[in-house]
Amino acid sequence: MNIHLLFFGITTDVVGTNSSTYQLKDKDTIKELKEVLVADFPGLKSIRKFAIAVNETYAEDSLVLSEGDIVAIIPPVSGG
């Protein structure tokens, strides 16, 4: 299945783009997506925690992804 990834902040620099189409196995979860992303882009490992939103809603690791989902990779935000 194909999903559309959107990268924000430092994750854009790490992966070299702000968006991409990504192919996963059917019934992959957010947890599995994170593992694949860190394997494909080892620089993401240095970002301690990044949030993931699916179709504009924050998602838990157990969420099963579906064909055509729009998945945002959101790094921790700090500042004042």
Secondary structure, 3 states (H helix, E strand, C coil): CEEEEEECCHHHHHHCCCEEEEECCCCCEHHHHHHHHHHHCHHHHHCCCCEEEECCEECCCCCECCCCCEEEEECCCCCC
